[in-house]
Amino acid sequence: MQRAALFSGGDAQMAAGDLGELLVPYMPTIQVPKSGDRVYKTECAFSYDSPDSEGGLYVCMNTFLGFGREHIERHYRKTGQCVYLHLKRHVIEKVPGASGGALPKRRNATLFLDLETNGDLNSDDFEYEDEAKLVIFPDHYEIALPNIEELPALVTIACDALLSAKSPYRKQEPDSWEEELQASKHAKTLVQLDNGVRIPPSGWKCSKCDLRENLWLNLTDGSVLCGKWFFDGHGGNGHAMEHYKETGYPLAVKLGTITPDGADVYSFDEEEPVLDPHIAKHLAHFGIDMLQMQVTENELRDNDIKPRVSEWEVIQEAGVKLKPMYGPGYTGMKNLGNSCYLNAVMQAIFSIPEFQRAYVGNLPRIFDYSPLDPTQDFNTQMAKLGHGLLSGQYSKPPVKSELIEQVMKEEHKPHQNGISPRMFKAFISKGHPEFSSNRQQDAREFFLHLINLVERNPVGSENPSDVFRFLVEERTQCCQSRKVRYTERVDYIMQLPVAMEAATNKDELIAYELKRREAEAARRPPPELVRAKIPFSACLQAFSEPSNVEDFWSSALQAKSAGVKTSRFVSFPEYLVVQIKKFTFGLDWIPKKLDVSIDMPDFLDISHLRARGLQPGEEELPDIAPPIVIPDDPKVDEIRLFYFKRSFLVALDIDESSVMQLAEMGFPLEACRKAVYYTGNLGAEVAFNWIIAHMEEPDFAEPLVIPAFGEVASSGAAAFGAVGLDNQPPEEMVAIIISMGFQRNLAIQALKATNNNLERALEWIFSHPEFEEENEPALDMMNMENNANANILAETGLEGPRIKDGSGRYELFGFISHMGTSTMSGHYVCHLKKEGRWVIYNDLKVCASERPPKDLGYIYFYHRIPS
């Protein structure tokens, strides 16, 4: 490289001895990255530009933030920082040799950037070369690197530390294989025998002992053999290892783990699990298509060809030639390792005009007023993602000449296609035990997490999440007294139960189950799948019908009784999100999914579900909490302590039905147990509100630790959360005291008098019986305080739920589908209707949909039809 300072891109040269003098004024601003500093040398903070982009990437030598060519001036104007390290990766075509082979254009290509290589690049024809130079603003003086002799020592050390710094996204999850597994040294040069072996999609067994589990496919000769002591510890006879010792064939893949996201690969030679970057090619050699784990049709006999009924095939529209889509709104998103749930939700979110206007429409203002570290600002990262998806800048079709060359060479040349949302995922999942991992997650749970962040980070006068919000009326009725109670709550998703009993093909299902069991007993391949066909009308009817209330206590009877509950819409949202409750728990407590087909309508009318409120002739249930017997002589300290322990231990008996109801919504099981515990077993609705308020806490999904009795008083307030306005006690603590038979106003007064100490509050109540006689005046005081707090909330813009009520008639415009057996595994794909036709968004793959599987969706998006 040239060792000189270049002015205006190289029009003039400066003597080498002047470099140090040139940098002297800027030396105080140049920092050396320390351990723990985040160095963003692969991605712009405001866009998806990188060193691969045409303009390269500028990294600030003071903050270590990266900026593309369009955004570097903004950072310079805002901060006054002048010295940047400009990074650029060049793709160089190799020069063909005399023998027809390819020779490197430059023998010593320099690679020092920690960048992902382009998977479309044919390494036989192209190579990479990285370039770095210092740029001094505002005159754009350029100093090519390395210039070790001419540059001051501090600058050289800072540049070297920056170039060698690791990516800030590495090792987000300590036990993540995605970060820990290394590519096998055999993957690139693996020899595969052309022996005609083809692997069937099922019915495998060890070729030496007929074992049908823990089977491994050798990627050299296609042998299927059993494992023993390696990888996952399952039983076997070790024939796969014996085969390696006999042949030296090093790599094997575990059958049953192959999905479109990858597979479990083991290297006998390296004695550890490894990554195989060429796994798709290696599997295709034996007729295995990773996208559907199915032998390709042209490699099967005619009588072996089966219709594509697997949800993996149907949802991804495998076997159908799909036309790629390019341009604004047709940008794909890279799967970062089980991040397809995020990709699917964000594609749906940014297809909604209100979100487009809020973030992309306000992009200049958001970027101009972003904090000094825009990587840690929610609105900046939302605007960046929205622009990346909608601008078309990262979804450009190959030019005609490239297409011709691809056809001639039967290969792909590199071109910009799709974005990698690493910075967005790192920020939005920060502190969340599930989303910050590389494990698969529930798309519904992530949708609610996103809405929570949108609510907490207002972007303007209108909050885009308002389009999803609606009020639900819950009517609870005592079956014996016939009295009712009406309550309201806020929700964002309509959850529809799966009415399995209404399946229209019950005879086929019974016959299939018999065949499946026979095949399993005989160790034969399973029969062709028969999926339950459920009418949508039956699911809607199941939603509207009364459901039993577990362990219902009737305030009218002052005793436990049978109770039923129905839900109706107080308001209809602008955009209706419908979740099909496919996920449930088996008898072994393992989550599983109902594989059903539901004829979801393109046009939906739920006007008949409008809430009507208290009807003439209905009588309301008294507002009385279940009583707990209080001793006759409350002055005896030992008795008071005994009953306090007894009454508090009642709250420790967690209502498992409420826990399971919350878990079915997709929340972590331990978080559900904590929610029910900390809300005093008051039901799933109250616990749900606790989850929404606490889901950002680092220990949200950690196991519930019930404190010893002596710890209750000191830790109670902290466990229940922050104190409200004007020292208003936590609602969860108030609820526990009410559940012991005391009036609400007395509970609040006792907690206030004892600084929200639960044990002392009970002592205070027992020692102040006169306050029970004065509950009416106290109630008036409480009402005055509540009204004052309501005024404070109104002044701060928190006056209550904002709703956009209107007609209950909707049209379908998108749906998210899930493939796999539970929310903890599988893959998500999004279908959206744009410009009159359906489009499939499968991570980076964006194509015109030919057969949108509307009957297999998990989450559906409807838009209100204007009346």
GUPAKOL-617660 format. One record per residue (C-alpha): x, y negated, z; residue in one letter. Coordinates in steps of 0.05 Angstrom, whole numbers, padded with zeros to 5 digits, always signed. Example, Ala and Ser with C-alpha at 12.3 -4.5 7.8 and 13.67 -1.06 7.14 Angstrom:
+00246+00090+00156A;+00273+00021+00143S;
This chain:
+00000+00000+00000M;+00022-00072-00011Q;+00053-00103+00051R;+00033-00176+00044A;-00021-00226+00061A;-00069-00240+00005L;-00108-00304-00003F;-00178-00304-00033S;-00175-00230-00051G;-00104-00232-00077G;-00094-00297-00116D;-00033-00317-00075A;+00019-00284-00033Q;+00048-00305+00034M;+00118-00289+00058A;+00119-00230+00106A;+00150-00272+00161G;+00090-00319+00162D;+00040-00264+00181L;+00054-00270+00255G;+00047-00346+00252E;-00018-00339+00214L;-00049-00295+00269L;-00024-00334+00329V;-00087-00378+00337P;-00131-00316+00338Y;-00090-00272+00385M;-00132-00287+00447P;-00194-00260+00411T;-00163-00194+00389I;-00178-00137+00438Q;-00152-00066+00442V;-00208-00014+00449P;-00206+00020+00517K;-00232+00088+00537S;-00307+00083+00540G;-00313+00025+00491D;-00362+00037+00435R;-00328+00026+00367V;-00378+00021+00310Y;-00333+00034+00250K;-00381+00077+00210T;-00446+00037+00209E;-00470-00035+00206C;-00509-00061+00267A;-00562-00093+00221F;-00563-00045+00161S;-00542+00023+00138Y;-00480-00002+00103D;-00417+00037+00118S;-00345+00042+00092P;-00376+00083+00036D;-00418+00023+00014S;-00396-00021-00043E;-00376-00078+00003G;-00347-00034+00057G;-00354-00049+00131L;-00325-00105+00174Y;-00309-00087+00246V;-00301-00145+00296C;-00233-00141+00331M;-00265-00170+00394N;-00332-00134+00402T;-00318-00073+00358F;-00386-00081+00324L;-00391-00064+00251G;-00424-00108+00198F;-00439-00099+00124G;-00423-00152+00073R;-00493-00183+00078E;-00489-00192+00154H;-00416-00209+00170I;-00427-00284+00161E;-00484-00283+00212R;-00439-00253+00264H;-00383-00302+00249Y;-00430-00362+00255R;-00462-00337+00319K;-00398-00317+00356T;-00341-00355+00323G;-00301-00291+00319Q;-00253-00296+00260C;-00213-00231+00255V;-00245-00169+00227Y;-00218-00102+00205L;-00247-00086+00136H;-00256-00012+00122L;-00270+00018+00054K;-00273+00089+00029R;-00260+00100-00045H;-00283+00161-00084V;-00230+00177-00136I;-00240+00223-00196E;-00183+00271-00205K;-00146+00272-00271V;-00153+00337-00311P;-00086+00374-00320G;-00059+00403-00383A;-00086+00472-00365S;-00155+00445-00356G;-00152+00444-00281G;-00159+00381-00240A;-00099+00346-00210L;-00103+00293-00156P;-00097+00223-00183K;-00057+00205-00121R;-00019+00259-00085R;-00021+00228-00016N;-00093+00206-00008A;-00102+00172+00059T;-00160+00193+00103L;-00166+00160+00171F;-00240+00143+00178L;-00285+00188+00220D;-00338+00193+00166L;-00383+00248+00141E;-00364+00273+00072T;-00415+00270+00016N;-00446+00339+00009G;-00461+00325-00065D;-00388+00313-00081L;-00352+00368-00119N;-00285+00372-00084S;-00252+00402-00146D;-00265+00338-00186D;-00263+00283-00133F;-00223+00262-00072E;-00228+00207-00020Y;-00181+00150-00002E;-00191+00103+00056D;-00168+00031+00056E;-00161-00017+00115A;-00143-00091+00117K;-00150-00149+00165L;-00196-00206+00142V;-00193-00275+00174I;-00256-00318+00169F;-00280-00367+00145P;-00228-00368+00088D;-00227-00293+00078H;-00152-00286+00084Y;-00135-00212+00074E;-00076-00175+00104I;-00067-00105+00076A;-00050-00050+00125L;-00005-00021+00147P;+00042-00079+00160N;+00076-00053+00222I;+00140-00093+00215E;+00106-00159+00198E;+00046-00158+00246L;+00050-00176+00320P;+00053-00114+00365A;-00016-00129+00397L;-00050-00130+00328V;-00016-00066+00307T;-00037-00031+00371I;-00109-00057+00366A;-00116-00035+00293C;-00087+00034+00309D;-00133+00043+00369A;-00194+00021+00330L;-00179+00068+00271L;-00168+00127+00318S;-00229+00114+00362A;-00282+00167+00363K;-00353+00156+00340S;-00398+00126+00395P;-00450+00180+00379Y;-00407+00239+00395R;-00425+00288+00450K;-00492+00259+00468Q;-00510+00328+00494E;-00456+00364+00534P;-00480+00434+00515D;-00498+00417+00444S;-00470+00466+00392W;-00476+00411+00340E;-00419+00373+00373E;-00378+00431+00401E;-00378+00483+00345L;-00321+00477+00296Q;-00322+00495+00223A;-00291+00563+00211S;-00224+00564+00176K;-00253+00619+00132H;-00316+00582+00109A;-00285+00545+00050K;-00245+00604+00022T;-00291+00661+00040L;-00290+00716-00013V;-00358+00749-00026Q;-00361+00816-00062L;-00403+00819-00124D;-00433+00886-00104N;-00506+00871-00121G;-00529+00873-00048V;-00595+00836-00036R;-00622+00826+00035I;-00698+00834+00044P;-00736+00782+00085P;-00754+00832+00140S;-00749+00904+00161G;-00674+00902+00175W;-00636+00957+00212K;-00564+00973+00227C;-00535+01015+00170S;-00499+01059+00220K;-00547+01070+00278C;-00616+01046+00254D;-00619+00994+00310L;-00670+00940+00293R;-00648+00883+00339E;-00586+00840+00349N;-00568+00850+00276L;-00513+00813+00239W;-00503+00804+00164L;-00431+00805+00142N;-00422+00748+00093L;-00368+00784+00052T;-00401+00850+00033D;-00473+00842+00058G;-00469+00897+00110S;-00523+00894+00163V;-00496+00919+00229L;-00511+00914+00303C;-00474+00870+00351G;-00453+00883+00422K;-00415+00836+00467W;-00407+00773+00427F;-00448+00709+00419F;-00514+00720+00456D;-00500+00782+00498G;-00556+00824+00470H;-00549+00899+00469G;-00520+00938+00411G;-00469+00990+00392N;-00415+00942+00367G;-00417+00966+00295H;-00409+00896+00267A;-00343+00889+00305M;-00320+00958+00283E;-00334+00939+00211H;-00290+00877+00218Y;-00233+00918+00246K;-00238+00966+00188E;-00245+00913+00132T;-00221+00847+00159G;-00284+00812+00134Y;-00287+00754+00184P;-00356+00719+00183L;-00425+00745+00201A;-00493+00711+00209V;-00546+00734+00258K;-00609+00755+00223L;-00671+00722+00252G;-00635+00656+00265T;-00635+00631+00193I;-00677+00568+00184T;-00674+00508+00137P;-00631+00474+00192D;-00577+00528+00193G;-00561+00594+00225A;-00519+00626+00281D;-00451+00645+00251V;-00396+00684+00287Y;-00323+00691+00267S;-00292+00757+00288F;-00223+00731+00271D;-00230+00666+00311E;-00270+00703+00366E;-00322+00649+00374E;-00386+00620+00345P;-00370+00574+00287V;-00401+00528+00236L;-00405+00548+00163D;-00413+00485+00121P;-00426+00530+00060H;-00477+00575+00094I;-00532+00561+00042A;-00486+00583-00015K;-00462+00644+00024H;-00533+00667+00039L;-00556+00654-00032A;-00504+00704-00055H;-00547+00758-00022F;-00613+00729-00047G;-00631+00690+00016I;-00661+00621+00007D;-00650+00582+00071M;-00711+00538+00060L;-00759+00596+00068Q;-00716+00654+00091M;-00743+00692+00032Q;-00712+00730-00026V;-00720+00690-00090T;-00775+00715-00135E;-00731+00728-00196N;-00690+00777-00154E;-00749+00820-00133L;-00786+00873-00170R;-00855+00852-00193D;-00890+00896-00142N;-00847+00865-00086D;-00869+00793-00100I;-00914+00767-00045K;-00954+00703-00044P;-00921+00647-00004R;-00964+00647+00059V;-00909+00632+00111S;-00920+00563+00141E;-00846+00547+00125W;-00860+00558+00052E;-00929+00526+00048V;-00914+00463+00088I;-00848+00450+00051Q;-00882+00468-00016E;-00827+00518-00031A;-00829+00552-00098G;-00859+00489-00131V;-00815+00443-00172K;-00823+00376-00138L;-00805+00310-00172K;-00758+00266-00130P;-00783+00197-00112M;-00739+00135-00108Y;-00747+00062-00091G;-00780+00021-00035P;-00818+00065+00013G;-00787+00129-00013Y;-00724+00133+00028T;-00705+00197+00063G;-00674+00204+00133M;-00616+00250+00150K;-00629+00305+00201N;-00579+00294+00257L;-00590+00362+00286G;-00662+00376+00307N;-00682+00303+00295S;-00736+00319+00244C;-00789+00301+00295Y;-00761+00230+00297L;-00756+00226+00221N;-00828+00249+00210A;-00857+00200+00262V;-00818+00140+00237M;-00837+00153+00164Q;-00910+00152+00185A;-00901+00090+00230I;-00869+00048+00176F;-00923+00066+00125S;-00971+00023+00167I;-00975-00050+00145P;-00978-00077+00216E;-00911-00047+00233F;-00882-00069+00167Q;-00902-00141+00180R;-00881-00141+00253A;-00810-00116+00241Y;-00791-00121+00167V;-00833-00184+00156G;-00799-00217+00216N;-00730-00189+00200L;-00692-00255+00190P;-00719-00283+00255R;-00706-00218+00293I;-00635-00214+00267F;-00619-00288+00278D;-00643-00285+00351Y;-00615-00216+00367S;-00570-00210+00428P;-00494-00208+00421L;-00498-00132+00419D;-00553-00118+00369P;-00542-00042+00375T;-00575-00046+00444Q;-00637-00086+00422D;-00701-00048+00407F;-00731-00098+00359N;-00666-00105+00320T;-00660-00030+00311Q;-00734-00024+00291M;-00726-00079+00239A;-00662-00046+00214K;-00696+00021+00207L;-00758-00009+00174G;-00716-00047+00123H;-00675+00015+00109G;-00738+00055+00094L;-00776+00002+00056L;-00725-00039+00017S;-00706+00015-00033G;-00633-00004-00022Q;-00616+00066+00001Y;-00661+00104-00048S;-00633+00092-00117K;-00642+00143-00174P;-00580+00166-00211P;-00568+00128-00276V;-00581+00162-00342K;-00508+00178-00355S;-00502+00212-00287E;-00564+00253-00301L;-00536+00277-00368I;-00470+00295-00335E;-00506+00333-00279Q;-00544+00373-00330V;-00481+00389-00370M;-00439+00407-00309K;-00498+00436-00268E;-00474+00396-00208E;-00489+00331-00171H;-00446+00269-00170K;-00450+00226-00108P;-00499+00169-00103H;-00531+00131-00045Q;-00592+00169-00022N;-00624+00164+00046G;-00603+00136+00113I;-00573+00166+00176S;-00610+00139+00237P;-00555+00153+00288R;-00555+00084+00319M;-00631+00083+00324F;-00634+00152+00356K;-00578+00136+00405A;-00613+00073+00429F;-00685+00096+00430I;-00667+00160+00467S;-00619+00128+00517K;-00632+00153+00587G;-00686+00203+00565H;-00666+00274+00584P;-00701+00306+00524E;-00695+00257+00466F;-00622+00243+00481S;-00606+00316+00471S;-00599+00353+00405N;-00656+00400+00421R;-00721+00402+00383Q;-00776+00359+00412Q;-00851+00349+00407D;-00870+00297+00354A;-00930+00276+00395R;-00888+00264+00457E;-00839+00222+00416F;-00896+00182+00386F;-00921+00163+00456L;-00849+00147+00477H;-00842+00101+00417L;-00909+00066+00432I;-00886+00056+00503N;-00822+00021+00478L;-00862-00021+00429V;-00908-00044+00485E;-00848-00063+00529R;-00812-00102+00474N;-00862-00151+00443P;-00840-00176+00375V;-00891-00232+00367G;-00960-00256+00385S;-00990-00190+00362E;-00965-00122+00384N;-00966-00072+00326P;-00982-00015+00373S;-01050-00047+00384D;-01074-00012+00321V;-01071+00056+00356F;-01101+00036+00424R;-01172+00054+00443F;-01213+00061+00506L;-01242+00128+00527V;-01303+00135+00571E;-01303+00197+00615E;-01370+00219+00644R;-01366+00268+00702T;-01430+00300+00727Q;-01444+00341+00789C;-01483+00401+00763C;-01523+00409+00828Q;-01543+00337+00845S;-01542+00316+00771R;-01509+00250+00792K;-01455+00221+00747V;-01391+00179+00749R;-01365+00137+00690Y;-01292+00118+00684T;-01250+00088+00629E;-01178+00099+00608R;-01132+00077+00552V;-01108+00127+00500D;-01071+00128+00434Y;-01085+00198+00408I;-01149+00238+00399M;-01134+00310+00419Q;-01177+00362+00384L;-01181+00432+00413P;-01176+00492+00366V;-01243+00528+00365A;-01215+00598+00354M;-01282+00629+00368E;-01310+00594+00306A;-01261+00627+00257A;-01296+00644+00192T;-01252+00705+00176N;-01257+00745+00240K;-01260+00812+00205D;-01196+00798+00167E;-01162+00776+00231L;-01181+00840+00268I;-01157+00883+00210A;-01091+00845+00206Y;-01078+00852+00280E;-01088+00927+00276L;-01040+00933+00217K;-00990+00889+00252R;-00990+00932+00314R;-00984+00996+00273E;-00925+00966+00234A;-00891+00945+00299E;-00900+01014+00330A;-00873+01047+00267A;-00817+00995+00259R;-00841+00977+00190R;-00843+00907+00160P;-00904+00868+00183P;-00965+00863+00137P;-00980+00800+00097E;-01001+00744+00145L;-01074+00729+00154V;-01085+00660+00184R;-01148+00642+00223A;-01193+00594+00184K;-01226+00544+00231I;-01279+00494+00208P;-01262+00423+00228F;-01334+00412+00249S;-01325+00466+00302A;-01263+00430+00331C;-01300+00364+00332L;-01359+00398+00366Q;-01313+00429+00418A;-01285+00360+00432F;-01354+00331+00444S;-01380+00387+00488E;-01376+00383+00565P;-01317+00418+00597S;-01314+00446+00667N;-01278+00406+00720V;-01233+00451+00762E;-01241+00447+00837D;-01294+00392+00832F;-01314+00357+00897W;-01382+00324+00895S;-01387+00259+00934S;-01462+00267+00931A;-01462+00334+00965L;-01399+00320+01007Q;-01375+00389+00985A;-01344+00426+00928K;-01391+00440+00870S;-01392+00455+00796A;-01377+00394+00753G;-01372+00379+00679V;-01338+00324+00641K;-01349+00294+00572T;-01307+00242+00534S;-01331+00188+00487R;-01300+00128+00452F;-01313+00060+00483V;-01276+00031+00423S;-01251+00058+00357F;-01179+00041+00338P;-01156+00011+00272E;-01114+00074+00261Y;-01138+00139+00290L;-01084+00190+00308V;-01112+00260+00314V;-01071+00316+00346Q;-01092+00388+00337I;-01079+00424+00403K;-01041+00482+00372K;-00992+00491+00428F;-01010+00531+00490T;-00977+00577+00541F;-00976+00653+00539G;-00985+00698+00599L;-00909+00696+00606D;-00911+00620+00611W;-00873+00614+00545I;-00901+00560+00499P;-00931+00587+00435K;-00968+00560+00376K;-01035+00578+00345L;-01023+00592+00271D;-01089+00567+00243V;-01117+00534+00181S;-01166+00476+00193I;-01203+00443+00136D;-01185+00371+00156M;-01230+00321+00119P;-01204+00265+00075D;-01260+00222+00103F;-01280+00225+00176L;-01339+00195+00212D;-01339+00197+00288I;-01390+00142+00299S;-01434+00191+00337H;-01379+00196+00391L;-01390+00123+00412R;-01397+00116+00488A;-01464+00093+00515R;-01448+00080+00588G;-01496+00092+00646L;-01563+00112+00617Q;-01633+00097+00646P;-01651+00149+00697G;-01579+00168+00713E;-01555+00160+00784E;-01482+00147+00800E;-01442+00189+00848L;-01423+00153+00912P;-01353+00125+00913D;-01330+00169+00971I;-01265+00208+00974A;-01262+00279+01002P;-01258+00275+01078P;-01205+00306+01122I;-01222+00322+01194V;-01191+00272+01243I;-01179+00294+01315P;-01226+00267+01369D;-01169+00238+01410D;-01126+00202+01359P;-01085+00170+01416K;-01048+00234+01430V;-00983+00226+01390D;-00971+00301+01383E;-01040+00313+01354I;-01034+00254+01306R;-00967+00280+01282L;-00995+00350+01273F;-01053+00325+01231Y;-01009+00278+01192F;-00964+00337+01174K;-01025+00378+01157R;-01057+00325+01114S;-00992+00310+01077F;-00979+00383+01064L;-01046+00386+01030V;-01016+00340+00977A;-00957+00388+00969L;-01004+00443+00944D;-00997+00422+00871I;-01058+00430+00826D;-01029+00477+00773E;-01090+00467+00726S;-01073+00393+00721S;-01000+00411+00710V;-01017+00457+00652M;-01065+00406+00622Q;-01008+00355+00620L;-00958+00407+00595A;-01004+00423+00536E;-00997+00350+00516M;-00923+00363+00505G;-00892+00334+00568F;-00836+00372+00604P;-00864+00421+00655L;-00824+00393+00713E;-00845+00322+00697A;-00918+00345+00698C;-00909+00377+00767R;-00878+00313+00794K;-00934+00271+00764A;-00988+00314+00797V;-00950+00316+00863Y;-00936+00241+00867Y;-01009+00224+00850T;-01037+00267+00906G;-01072+00319+00862N;-01122+00267+00838L;-01127+00298+00769G;-01093+00299+00701A;-01115+00229+00682E;-01082+00195+00741V;-01020+00239+00732A;-01017+00220+00658F;-01013+00146+00677N;-00956+00163+00725W;-00919+00199+00668I;-00926+00139+00621I;-00900+00093+00676A;-00840+00137+00695H;-00819+00172+00630M;-00760+00125+00620E;-00728+00145+00686E;-00664+00187+00680P;-00691+00242+00725D;-00759+00244+00692F;-00754+00317+00672A;-00711+00340+00730E;-00741+00393+00777P;-00787+00368+00833L;-00751+00363+00899V;-00801+00359+00956I;-00769+00321+01015P;-00769+00348+01085A;-00821+00317+01130F;-00771+00273+01165G;-00752+00244+01097E;-00822+00228+01075V;-00828+00162+01109A;-00762+00135+01086S;-00766+00160+01015S;-00840+00154+01002G;-00841+00084+00972A;-00781+00097+00928A;-00811+00162+00903A;-00876+00130+00885F;-00845+00073+00845G;-00840-00002+00848A;-00884-00045+00891V;-00936-00085+00854G;-00949-00159+00851L;-00953-00196+00918D;-00926-00133+00954N;-00986-00093+00930Q;-00974-00021+00953P;-00961+00033+00902P;-01026+00062+00877E;-01003+00133+00887E;-00992+00121+00962M;-01060+00087+00968V;-01091+00148+00934A;-01061+00197+00984I;-01089+00158+01044I;-01157+00153+01010I;-01156+00228+00999S;-01151+00235+01075M;-01220+00203+01083G;-01202+00129+01094F;-01230+00070+01056Q;-01187+00038+01002R;-01183-00030+01035N;-01159+00002+01100L;-01106+00041+01063A;-01079-00021+01029I;-01079-00061+01093Q;-01042-00006+01131A;-00989+00001+01078L;-00978-00074+01075K;-00971-00078+01150A;-00918-00023+01150T;-00878-00043+01088N;-00907+00015+01049N;-00882+00068+01098N;-00932+00125+01090L;-00921+00157+01159E;-00923+00090+01196R;-00985+00070+01156A;-01022+00131+01183L;-00998+00113+01253E;-01023+00042+01242W;-01092+00066+01222I;-01099+00111+01283F;-01077+00055+01330S;-01122+00001+01299H;-01193+00031+01300P;-01222-00039+01303E;-01203-00050+01231F;-01248+00007+01209E;-01307-00032+01238E;-01287-00094+01200E;-01280-00061+01133N;-01333-00104+01099E;-01297-00171+01111P;-01231-00137+01096A;-01261-00111+01030L;-01279-00182+01012D;-01208-00203+01026M;-01182-00147+00983M;-01227-00168+00927N;-01201-00239+00932M;-01129-00214+00930E;-01144-00169+00871N;-01176-00227+00834N;-01114-00269+00849A;-01070-00214+00822N;-01113-00208+00761A;-01103-00283+00748N;-01028-00274+00755I;-01030-00217+00705L;-01071-00258+00657A;-01021-00315+00661E;-00965-00267+00645T;-01001-00239+00585G;-01018-00172+00619L;-01093-00184+00623E;-01111-00113+00604G;-01114-00067+00545P;-01118-00100+00478R;-01164-00063+00431I;-01185-00071+00358K;-01255-00043+00359D;-01295-00030+00295G;-01328+00023+00253S;-01317+00097+00268G;-01308+00116+00194R;-01237+00134+00172Y;-01196+00158+00112E;-01136+00204+00117L;-01069+00175+00095F;-01017+00219+00128G;-01002+00280+00170F;-00943+00311+00205I;-00935+00387+00202S;-00895+00432+00247H;-00863+00499+00228M;-00842+00547+00282G;-00869+00582+00343T;-00865+00525+00395S;-00847+00452+00404T;-00779+00475+00429M;-00759+00501+00360S;-00777+00495+00287G;-00780+00438+00238H;-00825+00377+00223Y;-00846+00350+00155V;-00888+00288+00139C;-00937+00278+00082H;-00961+00208+00065L;-01010+00182+00013K;-00978+00125-00025K;-01002+00090-00087E;-01057+00140-00096G;-01015+00204-00091R;-00986+00247-00036W;-00912+00246-00021V;-00872+00296+00021I;-00818+00269+00068Y;-00774+00328+00088N;-00715+00293+00121D;-00671+00268+00062L;-00716+00301+00010K;-00772+00254-00014V;-00814+00282-00070C;-00883+00276-00102A;-00926+00328-00068S;-00961+00379-00111E;-00997+00419-00058R;-01004+00378+00006P;-01020+00429+00061P;-01072+00387+00096K;-01100+00448+00132D;-01035+00463+00169L;-01020+00395+00200G;-01005+00381+00272Y;-01016+00305+00276I;-01061+00268+00228Y;-01064+00193+00213F;-01130+00161+00192Y;-01142+00088+00173H;-01209+00055+00187R;-01252+00043+00126I;-01274-00030+00123P;-01349-00035+00135S;
